[in-house]
Amino acid sequence: MPYREEPGGQAQERVRPVLKEPTRYRVLLHNDDYTSMEFVVKVLESVFHKSPAEAYRIMMQVHIQGQGLCGIYPYDVAETRASTAQDLARHEGFPLQTSIEEE
């Protein structure tokens, strides 16, 4: 552990680094009129590691309320999962949209 020396070099004190929790971000899926419900469930299970029941619940939230929370992650993880979901959608021909917002 790092030490800090006082003037004169006699007294030493342990300096503890201040650890800060990383900022977390919500990943949201947005409703559209073209992406199938089955595909949304598939994305939630494969990309966001949701159980079938949780994936269905989120998919219905997206369908009824217009958006649904997929998870809360550090920025890099949130960005990767959001773009992976969109890439899968584009590959399948769906216009599924995701967004990231700070918690």
C-alpha positions as CSV (number, residue, x, y, z in Angstrom):
1,M,0.0,0.0,0.0
2,P,1.4,3.4,-0.8
3,Y,2.8,5.6,1.9
4,R,3.0,9.3,2.2
5,E,6.0,10.9,3.9
6,E,5.7,14.0,6.0
7,P,8.3,16.8,5.6
8,G,11.5,15.6,7.2
9,G,10.8,12.0,6.2
10,Q,10.0,10.8,9.7
11,A,6.2,10.1,9.9
12,Q,4.5,7.9,7.4
13,E,0.8,7.5,6.8
14,R,-0.9,4.9,4.7
15,V,-2.8,6.5,1.8
16,R,-5.8,4.6,0.7
17,P,-6.9,5.1,-2.8
18,V,-10.5,6.3,-3.1
19,L,-12.4,3.8,-5.2
20,K,-15.4,5.1,-7.1
21,E,-18.1,3.0,-8.5
22,P,-18.3,3.2,-12.3
23,T,-21.2,5.1,-13.7
24,R,-23.9,2.7,-14.7
25,Y,-26.1,2.9,-17.8
26,R,-29.6,1.6,-18.7
27,V,-30.0,-0.2,-21.9
28,L,-33.5,0.2,-23.4
29,L,-35.3,-1.5,-26.3
30,H,-37.8,0.6,-28.2
31,N,-41.1,-0.5,-29.8
32,D,-41.6,-0.5,-33.5
33,D,-44.3,-1.9,-35.8
34,Y,-42.0,-4.4,-37.6
35,T,-39.8,-6.3,-35.2
36,S,-41.4,-9.5,-34.2
37,M,-42.1,-10.3,-30.6
38,E,-40.4,-13.6,-31.0
39,F,-37.2,-11.9,-32.2
40,V,-37.3,-9.5,-29.2
41,V,-37.5,-12.4,-26.8
42,K,-34.6,-14.1,-28.6
43,V,-32.4,-11.0,-28.3
44,L,-33.3,-10.6,-24.6
45,E,-32.4,-14.2,-23.9
46,S,-29.2,-14.3,-26.0
47,V,-27.7,-10.8,-25.7
48,F,-29.0,-9.8,-22.2
49,H,-29.0,-13.3,-20.7
50,K,-32.7,-13.1,-19.5
51,S,-34.7,-16.1,-18.6
52,P,-37.6,-17.0,-21.0
53,A,-40.1,-15.6,-18.5
54,E,-38.2,-12.4,-17.9
55,A,-37.6,-11.9,-21.6
56,Y,-41.3,-12.3,-22.3
57,R,-42.1,-9.8,-19.5
58,I,-39.7,-7.2,-21.0
59,M,-40.9,-7.8,-24.5
60,M,-44.5,-7.1,-23.4
61,Q,-43.4,-4.0,-21.6
62,V,-41.7,-2.8,-24.9
63,H,-44.9,-3.7,-26.8
64,I,-47.3,-2.0,-24.4
65,Q,-45.3,0.9,-23.0
66,G,-43.1,1.7,-26.0
67,Q,-39.8,0.8,-24.3
68,G,-38.4,-1.7,-21.9
69,L,-35.3,-2.0,-19.6
70,C,-32.9,-4.7,-20.7
71,G,-30.4,-4.2,-18.0
72,I,-28.1,-1.8,-16.2
73,Y,-24.3,-2.0,-16.9
74,P,-21.1,-0.1,-16.9
75,Y,-20.8,2.0,-20.1
76,D,-18.6,-0.4,-22.1
77,V,-20.9,-3.4,-21.4
78,A,-24.0,-1.3,-22.1
79,E,-22.6,-0.1,-25.4
80,T,-21.6,-3.5,-26.5
81,R,-24.9,-5.2,-25.7
82,A,-26.9,-2.4,-27.3
83,S,-24.9,-2.5,-30.5
84,T,-25.0,-6.4,-30.5
85,A,-28.8,-6.3,-30.3
86,Q,-29.0,-3.8,-33.1
87,D,-26.5,-5.8,-35.3
88,L,-28.6,-9.0,-34.8
89,A,-31.7,-7.0,-35.7
90,R,-30.2,-5.6,-38.9
91,H,-28.9,-9.0,-39.9
92,E,-32.5,-10.4,-39.6
93,G,-34.0,-7.3,-41.4
94,F,-35.6,-5.7,-38.3
95,P,-35.4,-2.0,-37.4
96,L,-35.1,-2.7,-33.7
97,Q,-33.8,0.3,-31.8
98,T,-31.8,0.5,-28.6
99,S,-30.7,3.4,-26.5
100,I,-28.4,3.9,-23.5
101,E,-29.0,6.4,-20.7
102,E,-27.1,7.2,-17.6
103,E,-28.7,5.9,-14.4
